[in-house]
Amino acid sequence: MKNAITSNLRPQLLGRMTQRAVVEALKSQGPISRADIARITGISPTTVSSAVTQVLNAGYIEETDAEISGPGRPGKILRLARESVQVIGVSVEPEWCEMVVGGLDGSIYEEHSLRFLTPNTYARLLAEIEKHARPWIDTPDVKTLGLGLSLPGLIDPSGELTVFSPNLHQTDDQHPSHDLRDRLGFSTILIQENDALCLAERRAHLAEDLAIIDYSGGLGLGVITGGRLLGRHIGLPRELGHITVDPKGTVCGCGNRGCLETLATDATFARRVSLKIGRTVTIDEAIRLATDDPAAFHSEIEAVLDYLAIAVAMTANLFAPPLIIMHGRLLNIVPNLLDCLTSRAAVRKLRPFREKCRLLQSTSTKAQGALAGILDHLFEELGPLMPTNV
């Protein structure tokens, strides 16, 4: 009986692995022919053709005519689907939510991107996400395969439960991916916002090893090593910002005093600017004021930059990534701030890491990261990766 079960499972597993190999070839090479897929993967043309049929029927890929380069009929090429299907990425942050739509090739449909204010209750949050997504979901002749949701805070290893969010308490102890799945009727995943940024930046830089420091509202850290997200568990490397650096400092959203995120973020900068000018300003307004007149807010910029350098040095000393990507807006105020941050962080790094960890500014949004997360989930559902020695 055991041998019979094994013999039945093996061809099923190999079939799923071949389907995944087809998708991975299209991810890495772009639009190509069946023959190209067979050549790249080393799988027989007959097996590739069967797998292509399965993935075409599932809607993951599309077939189109190749460009004519000579006499005769044009050939057929395959590409990851971007016309007949779509996926949605949503990021939820304390002030606002962002939503984007894209194809399975990772392309973003700019005309479908939008923002809306973050509701102050969990029920309203779900309702607003559905309200804004529904017109896209109901688009004729386009099937929505999934939605990725990016949230700050601590997320249970199951990926279903939001445990605690210091800056977004309406999501504490909730199951947003499950609840949205029930509302929308298709695959929905929850991803921690720093992991989402890591996935987006991995695509942008084609890098398999990197760290990202998100200093926009809170202060979060995500790490990818060997192409895989590090630390899918409660705690670090998610919440670097809740390490105490000033025991008598400002009360943080987590309830403690003097957390790093109370000193080293765009939100911190906005608070400092508000104190200086005698009225409360948003992050957007604080950045605009400083961009228009950097000299007027020099001391506020310097104070945040000093603590941001500590966050960079911590990341280098803990993980030694070859690339650290900064996600936030402070460093855009004047052109040389990234260089200043690099210099200040270097003196706090362990000597072997001073030249190792290059700093760059991010090119992605958390909503794009949420979209990258649902894409990875859908591709993983096809089947496991084929071993490289096959």
HUHU-V392924 format. One record per residue. SS is DSSP state (2 for helix, 1 for strand, 0 for the rest). PHI is phi in whole degrees, -180 to 180 (* if undefined). Layout:
SS:PHI  SS:PHI
This chain:
0:*  2:-59  2:-64  2:-65  2:-62  2:-61  2:-68  2:-76  2:-71  2:-61  2:-66  2:-63  2:-65  2:-63  2:-63  2:-67  2:-64  2:-68  2:-61  2:-64  2:-63  2:-61  2:-65  2:-64  2:-64  2:-70  2:-63  2:-85  2:-109  0:81  0:-59  1:-147  0:-90  2:-59  2:-62  2:-64  2:-62  2:-61  2:-67  2:-69  2:-87  0:78  0:-94  0:-61  2:-55  2:-64  2:-67  2:-61  2:-61  2:-65  2:-66  2:-60  2:-59  2:-64  2:-74  2:-61  2:-64  2:-77  0:88  0:-79  1:-132  1:-129  1:-113  1:-143  1:-72  0:-76  0:-66  0:-76  0:-116  0:-170  0:-68  0:96  0:-74  0:-68  0:-81  1:-107  1:-122  1:-112  1:-149  1:-63  0:-63  0:-143  0:-115  0:-91  1:-135  1:-152  1:-131  1:-122  1:-118  1:-130  1:-115  1:-114  0:-126  0:-56  0:-96  1:-152  1:-116  1:-123  1:-134  1:-132  1:-127  1:-154  0:-93  0:-72  0:-86  0:87  0:-67  1:-104  0:-86  2:-58  2:-69  2:-104  0:-79  1:-155  1:-129  1:-148  1:-63  0:-73  0:-64  0:-94  0:-130  2:-66  2:-62  2:-68  2:-61  2:-61  2:-64  2:-69  2:-62  2:-64  2:-60  2:-78  2:-82  2:-57  2:-59  2:-72  2:-61  0:-87  0:-62  0:-62  0:66  0:-128  1:-100  1:-90  1:-91  1:180  1:-135  1:-106  1:-119  1:-100  1:-135  0:-80  0:95  1:-96  1:-122  0:-59  0:-54  0:-67  0:78  0:-110  0:-109  1:-87  1:-80  1:-164  0:-128  0:-58  0:-113  0:-150  2:-66  2:-65  2:-98  0:-60  0:58  1:-117  0:-123  2:-64  2:-67  2:-65  2:-68  2:-70  2:-60  2:-65  2:-72  2:-97  0:85  0:-145  1:-58  1:-137  1:-123  1:-109  1:-137  1:-64  2:-61  2:-74  2:-64  2:-60  2:-62  2:-59  2:-65  2:-67  2:-72  2:-61  2:-66  2:-67  2:-105  0:52  0:-114  0:-98  0:-139  1:-164  1:-127  1:-128  1:-109  1:-100  0:-114  0:-72  0:-119  0:-89  0:-130  1:-118  1:-134  1:-127  1:-137  1:-116  1:-133  0:61  0:82  1:-120  1:-66  0:-96  0:80  0:-78  0:-153  0:-69  0:112  0:-58  0:-89  0:-68  0:-113  2:-57  2:-66  2:-103  0:-89  1:-74  0:-121  0:-144  0:-56  0:-106  0:-82  0:-64  1:-68  0:-94  0:-61  0:-81  0:104  0:-88  1:-108  0:70  1:-65  2:-56  2:-73  2:-81  0:-128  0:-134  0:-134  2:-59  2:-64  2:-60  2:-60  2:-62  2:-65  2:-66  2:-64  2:-59  2:-63  2:-68  2:-96  0:81  0:-153  0:-77  0:-125  0:-79  2:-60  2:-56  2:-70  2:-62  2:-65  2:-63  2:-61  2:-71  2:-66  2:-70  0:-147  2:-58  2:-62  2:-67  2:-122  2:-59  2:-66  2:-68  2:-63  2:-62  2:-63  2:-69  2:-62  2:-60  2:-77  2:-64  2:-63  2:-64  2:-62  2:-64  2:-64  2:-59  2:-63  2:-63  2:-70  2:-83  2:-122  0:47  0:-75  0:-69  1:-138  1:-115  1:-109  1:-99  1:-116  0:170  0:-119  2:-55  2:-71  2:-91  0:-64  0:-133  0:-63  0:-95  2:-68  2:-65  2:-65  2:-61  2:-63  2:-59  2:-66  2:-69  2:-71  2:-59  0:-70  0:-98  0:-80  0:-63  2:-52  2:-63  2:-99  0:-65  0:-103  0:-81  0:-97  1:-79  1:-104  1:-137  1:-91  0:-70  0:-118  0:-122  0:-110  2:-69  2:-65  2:-64  2:-66  2:-63  2:-65  2:-62  2:-66  2:-70  2:-63  2:-59  2:-62  2:-63  2:-68  2:-66  2:-66  2:-61  0:162  0:-72  0:-66  0:-77  0:-55  0:-67  0:-91  0:-77
